[in-house]
């Protein structure tokens, strides 16, 4: 199993004059220099929904931390 599978070239043959994937190379390391990736923000929630979710989360956290800390050995007290 010393053979490697070339998954980058599986989409088809080369097209004459096509330079889509040709990037300048770093002279020291020889690695390609890729352009920066600057994606546009894709907000899932608007500002009103974000504020409402924040209130819900804070309320849930308050309820969680207000519960009494019962000992795990209270079965005899809870049974009739």
N, C-alpha and C positions, 0 to 999 in steps of 0.2 A: 504494500500500500504506500509506495513512495510517490505515486502520481498525485498531482493536485488538480482539482477541478476549477476551471476558470469560469466563475459565475459572472464576472464583469463583462465578458464578451459574448454572452449567450443571447443577446437581444437581436443580433443580426450582423451582417457583414459591414465593413467600413464603407463610407461614402466618400468619394473623391472631393477634396477641398473642405471636408467637415473638420472643424477644430473646436467642437463643443467642450470636450474634456481635456483640453491642453492648457495647463497652467504654468506660470513661470516657476523655475526651480531655485531653491536656496543654493547659492554657490558653495557654502561650507558643507552642508549635509547632503545635498542632492535631492532633498525631499520637496514635493510640490508645495507652493504657497497658495493656499486657497483663499478666495475672497471672504470677507467677514459675513457672518450670518446674522442678519438683522430682521427677524420676523416682525410682522405687524401684530400689535396686541389684539387678541380675540377675547374680549370680555364675555363671560358667561352670564353674569348678573349685572343689572344696572345699579346705580347708586342707591335707589330706594330698596331694592331687594337685598343688597349687601347690608344696609343698616338693619333691616328686619331680621336677617339671619344672625347678625351680631347680637341683637337683643335676645333671640331665642337661645343662642349658645351660652351667653352669659347667665341667663336665667337657669338653664340646665346645669351649669357648673355650680351656681349658688345652691340649687337644690341638692346636688350631689354632695357637696361639702357640709351641708347642714344636717345630714342624717346622723343620728346618734351612733356612737361606736360601741356596738354590743359585743360582748364576749362570745366566742363561738361555743362556750360550754353552758348554754342557758336552756337546754332542752327540758330539764326538769321543771323549770319555772314556767315554760310555755305550755306544757302538757297539763291536761285537767285530771 
